[in-house]
Amino acid sequence: MDAKLDQAAALWTTRRIRSYLLLQPICVPRR
């Protein structure tokens, strides 16, 4: 296993989760 590849994958996953959490409130209408 490559340490750099693992770190890059972790960073990419964090970015996806962070962007998903940021876009979620916008997609779901609040009452």
DSSP file (Angstrom, degrees, kcal/mol; ACC not computed):
  #  RESIDUE AA STRUCTURE BP1 BP2  ACC     N-H-->O    O-->H-N    N-H-->O    O-->H-N    TCO  KAPPA ALPHA  PHI   PSI    X-CA   Y-CA   Z-CA
    1    1 A M              0   0    0      0, 0.0     2,-0.5     0, 0.0     3,-0.1   0.000 360.0 360.0 360.0 135.5    0.0    0.0    0.0
    2    2 A D     >  -     0   0    0      1,-0.2     4,-2.2     2,-0.0     5,-0.2  -0.757 360.0-151.1 -90.8 129.5    1.3    3.4   -0.9
    3    3 A A  H  > S+     0   0    0     -2,-0.5     4,-2.4     1,-0.2     5,-0.2   0.902  97.7  50.3 -65.3 -40.7    1.1    6.0    1.9
    4    4 A K  H  > S+     0   0    0      1,-0.2     4,-2.4     2,-0.2    -1,-0.2   0.899 110.6  49.5 -65.2 -39.8    0.7    8.9   -0.4
    5    5 A L  H  > S+     0   0    0      2,-0.2     4,-2.3     1,-0.2    -1,-0.2   0.906 111.3  49.3 -65.9 -40.6   -2.1    7.2   -2.3
    6    6 A D  H  X S+     0   0    0     -4,-2.2     4,-2.2     2,-0.2    -2,-0.2   0.906 112.0  48.3 -64.6 -41.5   -3.9    6.4    1.0
    7    7 A Q  H  X S+     0   0    0     -4,-2.4     4,-2.4     1,-0.2    -2,-0.2   0.905 111.4  50.0 -65.5 -41.0   -3.5   10.0    2.1
    8    8 A A  H  X S+     0   0    0     -4,-2.4     4,-2.5     1,-0.2    -2,-0.2   0.894 110.6  50.0 -64.6 -39.6   -4.8   11.3   -1.2
    9    9 A A  H  X S+     0   0    0     -4,-2.3     4,-2.4     2,-0.2    -1,-0.2   0.899 110.7  49.4 -65.7 -40.2   -7.8    9.0   -1.0
   10   10 A A  H  X S+     0   0    0     -4,-2.2     4,-2.2     2,-0.2    -2,-0.2   0.904 112.1  48.2 -65.3 -40.9   -8.6   10.1    2.5
   11   11 A L  H  X S+     0   0    0     -4,-2.4     4,-2.2     2,-0.2    -2,-0.2   0.908 111.6  49.6 -66.1 -41.5   -8.4   13.7    1.5
   12   12 A W  H  X S+     0   0    0     -4,-2.5     4,-2.3     1,-0.2    -2,-0.2   0.908 111.0  49.6 -63.8 -41.9  -10.6   13.1   -1.5
   13   13 A T  H  X S+     0   0    0     -4,-2.4     4,-2.6     1,-0.2     5,-0.2   0.902 110.0  51.3 -63.8 -40.4  -13.2   11.3    0.6
   14   14 A T  H  X S+     0   0    0     -4,-2.2     4,-2.7     1,-0.2    -1,-0.2   0.899 110.0  49.6 -63.3 -39.9  -13.1   14.2    3.1
   15   15 A R  H  X S+     0   0    0     -4,-2.2     4,-2.7     2,-0.2     5,-0.2   0.900 111.2  49.2 -65.9 -39.7  -13.7   16.7    0.3
   16   16 A R  H  X S+     0   0    0     -4,-2.3     4,-2.3     2,-0.2    -2,-0.2   0.930 114.2  44.7 -65.7 -44.6  -16.6   14.7   -1.0
   17   17 A I  H  X S+     0   0    0     -4,-2.6     4,-2.5     2,-0.2    -2,-0.2   0.914 114.7  49.1 -65.0 -42.5  -18.2   14.4    2.4
   18   18 A R  H  X S+     0   0    0     -4,-2.7     4,-1.7    -5,-0.2    -2,-0.2   0.927 113.5  45.4 -64.3 -44.7  -17.6   18.1    3.1
   19   19 A S  H  X S+     0   0    0     -4,-2.7     4,-2.0     1,-0.2    -1,-0.2   0.875 112.4  52.8 -66.1 -36.4  -19.1   19.2   -0.2
   20   20 A Y  H  X S+     0   0    0     -4,-2.3     4,-1.8     1,-0.2    -2,-0.2   0.911 109.7  47.7 -65.1 -41.9  -22.0   16.8    0.3
   21   21 A L  H  < S+     0   0    0     -4,-2.5    -1,-0.2     1,-0.2    -2,-0.2   0.827 112.9  49.5 -68.5 -30.5  -22.8   18.2    3.7
   22   22 A L  H  < S+     0   0    0     -4,-1.7     4,-0.4    -5,-0.2    -1,-0.2   0.841 115.3  42.4 -76.4 -32.4  -22.6   21.8    2.3
   23   23 A L  H  X S+     0   0    0     -4,-2.0     4,-1.9     1,-0.2     3,-0.2   0.712  99.6  74.3 -86.3 -20.5  -24.9   21.0   -0.6
   24   24 A Q  H  X S+     0   0    0     -4,-1.8     4,-2.4     1,-0.2     3,-0.2   0.933  93.7  49.0 -61.5 -49.4  -27.4   19.0    1.4
   25   25 A P  H  4 S+     0   0    0      0, 0.0    -1,-0.2     0, 0.0    -2,-0.1   0.817 111.6  52.2 -61.3 -28.0  -29.1   22.0    3.2
   26   26 A I  H  4 S+     0   0    0     -4,-0.4    -2,-0.2    -3,-0.2    -3,-0.1   0.882 110.8  45.8 -74.8 -37.9  -29.4   23.8   -0.1
   27   27 A C  H  < S+     0   0    0     -4,-1.9    -1,-0.2    -3,-0.2    -3,-0.1   0.891 105.4  66.6 -72.5 -38.9  -31.1   20.9   -1.9
   28   28 A V  S  < S-     0   0    0     -4,-2.4     2,-0.2    -5,-0.2    -1,-0.1  -0.747  87.3-131.7 -89.1 119.0  -33.5   20.2    1.0
   29   29 A P        -     0   0    0      0, 0.0     2,-0.3     0, 0.0    -3,-0.1  -0.467  17.2-139.8 -70.9 134.7  -36.0   23.0    1.5
   30   30 A R              0   0    0     -2,-0.2    -4,-0.0    -5,-0.1     0, 0.0  -0.735 360.0 360.0 -95.4 144.6  -36.4   24.3    5.1
   31   31 A R              0   0    0     -2,-0.3    -1,-0.1     0, 0.0     0, 0.0   0.429 360.0 360.0 -97.5 360.0  -39.8   25.2    6.4
